[in-house]
Amino acid sequence: MSLIKSASPHITDKELTERIECFTILALIPAVVASLYFFGLKAFFIIIVGVIIAALTDILIDKLKKKKFKIPFGAMVTGLLLALTLPPTIPLFVPVVGSFVAISIVKHVFGTRSHIFNPALAGRAFLVAAWPVLMSKWITPDGVTGATPLGALKIAGEKIASYSQLFFGNIGGTIGETSALALLIGAAFLFFMKVIDWKIPLAYVGTVFILTFAFGKDPLFHILAGGLMLGAFFMATDYVTTPITKKGRLIFGVGCGLLTVVIRLFSGLPEGVMYSILLMNAFTPLIERYTRPKPFGYLKFKKVEK
Amino acid sequence: MLTFKGGVHPAYNKLTRKSRIEVAKLPKKVILPLQQHTGAACEPLVKAGDFVRVGQKIAESKAFVSAPIHASISGKVMGIAKAPHPVLGEYNSVVIESDGKIEWHDSVKKRENADKLTAKEIIDIVKEAGIVGLGGAAFPTHVKLSPPPEKKIDTLILNGAECEPYLTCDNRLMMEKPDEIIKGLKLIAKALNASNIFIGIEDNKQDAAAYLDAKLKKENENIKVITLRTKYPEGAEKMLIHAVTKRKVPSRGLPMDVGCVVSNVQTAKAVYDAVYEGKPLIERVVTITGDVNEPKNMLVKIGTQFKELIGQCGGYKGEPKKIINGGPMMGIAQVSGDVPVIKGTSGILVLADIERNEEERCIRCGRCVDVCPMLLMPTAIAQYSDKENYEMADSYFALDCFECGCCAYACPSKIPLVEKIKKAKIKIMENKK
């Protein structure tokens, strides 16, 4: 009889990192289905390429680091998210480069799970800088070239889509962002499986809603259009690049919302989700430092000492 | 329903919820360590070869924070030597070989005037009886009952939460010995002069809660049963006090700082035994559970070896991987079944099927932060502990951790957070000296 002498606790929850990553992939399936429905084979190839290149890059780098082989679910999430943020017209070499950059530079250079920026979004930012024209060529699901709803709002000041079009996704945009419904189904699943917490998404979407309303814009249009749903529920909730403190998560969400509204209303860009989240990612260590929770009974402790 | 912030919901696994307390067989020998409590170790009062009787005091200390030890069986003292200890690994212990009979010591006598004792007299009896907190911490009860004069105690809470999975000894005792528990509780209240008396019970023990409540109402007692949400660690002192009274025990402070004393169900029963029956603390109820063939609640003589009790529960089911003194969340894994039951042993848990996942890098999911009942950042403390930066670990309030294990339970990367935080705590304390 050989007994294991290890520290308590002697039981643990069934939750594992792989399980969380797999749930995130599952939660994106409705968005993938919507992208296939609206954009067909174009979307299919973009997603396949994005996911496969991300996975291969991760496996290769782990091999170079002499790590034990593991199915790279985390990298697949990154590749999938990146693919979902690309326009349907994009040539396939772009997701190849994007996934490679996201995994190799943004994720691995900082060491395992120590990266500062959301890999999918930073990869996308790289693509926007490298191929600005390709990254902003939009078509509607019917194949008509034209601006996205937010783009049209910015340039011409007109709303080209109804609420129901925005909600179901029958509009121009990146392949994964157009259907709010599909994204909300996935988000509900993540809430239900306790993968994500309500604080960041609620603070983010809530801030956008309130601020756009305060500036006399149409708040419902602003939360349904563009990449807000995808960003708030799937990017701003990334564990590694967002604060772990409860208060920090609220501040992070509010900050994202604030920046998104500022960019959308007061800059030359129609959309600001990507830059808002990336900027807030950079603030994460700072937010965390200043929102360090006080332990149970702390205030009283101070009074007792005096 | 009343509760606290944070916490986790492990599977209850209360296998022995309905098993009546069974009296364990008289052990052939008992091992009585000279240190079974928080505070100073005892000095032996007997030597090898002496004949001792049940209830005879065999070791004590002059220090105030300590508790004497009594023979739990009658027989011959085999010797005083190092023996296995469930918490300290190994410790000097008095080993007694049974004479096969139960010969009581003269000092064990029923008290007729138990209802008329003064607070001071009750405290003295409790001290002489060697009673310590039987929930697991084993803090000498007479010390708890003697707060400094500037700390006015107005509230007494009987802890019947029993939030550790698997354990059912408190639950069973509440069902089977309610009168004794209530009498013991009233003695403690009298000793403290506390007027608000509560019994806190998790709502997965509705049977015990309803039973005690009905009894107290019938007898018109001024004691309130409070049902608490079933969540681990609901029975932790600070969490329990907060749930019941809304008072927050100050960080690194004691319940008496907010006018409260918390006492375990079994401690109340032990106080009853000492005061009414004149019996010192020589036995307690232990849940023997997990991967044994017949899990049971047993009334066990202190000093009985684990293996003997496991034998009486039909032996191991499968090959044991862990034998734990206590419950699965805060209990201590043993290296063998030779260790004795001590005053603080609430359970003997055998686990045969243990999943061991490799530790991974933290994914910063924040689950440990969400579940920490002390509102700490376990992963940050653990990371500084790894880097041996104990100053930073201290600045993240490592010393406030009471090692409930919620963080490590919830961690999807399977990081042994409690182990790392424990290490940091020890180093911080060393550096502060």
Interface residues (C-beta under 8 A of the other chain):
Chain A: M1 L3 I4 K5 S6 A7 S8 P9 H10 I11 T12 D13 E15 L16 T17 R19 I20 T112 R113 D197 Y239 V240 T242 P243 I244 T245 K246 R249 R292 P293 K294 P295 F296 G297 Y298 K300 F301 V304
Chain B: K5 V8 P10 P165 K238 H242 K248 V249 P250 S251 R252 G253 D257 V258 E319 P320 K321 K322 I323 I324 P328 M329 M330 G331 I332 A333 Q334 V335 S336 L349 L351 I354 E355 R356 N357 E360 R361 C362 I363 R364 C365 G366 R367 V369 D370 P373 M374 L375 L376 M377 T379 A380 Y396 F397 D400 E403 G405 A408 Y409 A410 C411 P412 S413 K414 P416 V418 E419 K422
